[in-house]
Amino acid sequence: METIEFILYVADQARSAEFYEGLLKTSPSLNVPGMTEFNLSETVKLGVMPESGISNILGPAMPHPKKANGIPRCELYLKVSNPADFIERAIQLGGKKISELQARNWGDTVGYIADLDGHVIAFATKK
């Protein structure tokens, strides 16, 4: 694999792009109607795509993504050196705290938030 990209379907692309730009403290590498992308590393990207755009692609074969807003469907598990800073920044930007930052039995210290569309994001570091 050359590049891995995780794409989140969002209600409002501009609002989510602003949230992730503030959260990740990085400008988008691509920001055009229908897709905003952030480089997380040399080979990993995070994209936000409007629900309306992906529903046009998926058509009637799948339910409209807005029907699942707030229902956990995936988790972004991001290992960072300062998870508390990311959690606090996410909350200040309108995210919702799900679980406090704490030591977990798998060896990481992790806290969980939900972004503006209810996608679950874990910020973790090794104990």
ChimeraX attribute file (.defattr): number of C-alpha atoms within 10 A of each C-alpha:
attribute: neighborCount
match mode: 1-to-1
recipient: residues
	/A:1	4
	/A:2	6
	/A:3	9
	/A:4	13
	/A:5	14
	/A:6	12
	/A:7	14
	/A:8	19
	/A:9	22
	/A:10	26
	/A:11	18
	/A:12	15
	/A:13	22
	/A:14	18
	/A:15	12
	/A:16	22
	/A:17	22
	/A:18	15
	/A:19	20
	/A:20	23
	/A:21	15
	/A:22	16
	/A:23	20
	/A:24	16
	/A:25	11
	/A:26	12
	/A:27	16
	/A:28	19
	/A:29	12
	/A:30	12
	/A:31	16
	/A:32	11
	/A:33	11
	/A:34	14
	/A:35	18
	/A:36	23
	/A:37	22
	/A:38	22
	/A:39	17
	/A:40	14
	/A:41	10
	/A:42	9
	/A:43	11
	/A:44	13
	/A:45	17
	/A:46	19
	/A:47	23
	/A:48	23
	/A:49	23
	/A:50	21
	/A:51	20
	/A:52	16
	/A:53	14
	/A:54	15
	/A:55	17
	/A:56	10
	/A:57	10
	/A:58	12
	/A:59	10
	/A:60	9
	/A:61	8
	/A:62	9
	/A:63	11
	/A:64	15
	/A:65	16
	/A:66	15
	/A:67	9
	/A:68	12
	/A:69	16
	/A:70	14
	/A:71	11
	/A:72	12
	/A:73	10
	/A:74	11
	/A:75	13
	/A:76	14
	/A:77	14
	/A:78	15
	/A:79	15
	/A:80	15
	/A:81	12
	/A:82	11
	/A:83	20
	/A:84	17
	/A:85	12
	/A:86	22
	/A:87	26
	/A:88	15
	/A:89	17
	/A:90	23
	/A:91	16
	/A:92	13
	/A:93	16
	/A:94	12
	/A:95	22
	/A:96	18
	/A:97	18
	/A:98	13
	/A:99	13
	/A:100	13
	/A:101	20
	/A:102	13
	/A:103	15
	/A:104	13
	/A:105	8
	/A:106	8
	/A:107	11
	/A:108	16
	/A:109	19
	/A:110	24
	/A:111	23
	/A:112	22
	/A:113	24
	/A:114	22
	/A:115	22
	/A:116	22
	/A:117	19
	/A:118	18
	/A:119	20
	/A:120	22
	/A:121	21
	/A:122	23
	/A:123	23
	/A:124	25
	/A:125	19
	/A:126	13
	/A:127	12
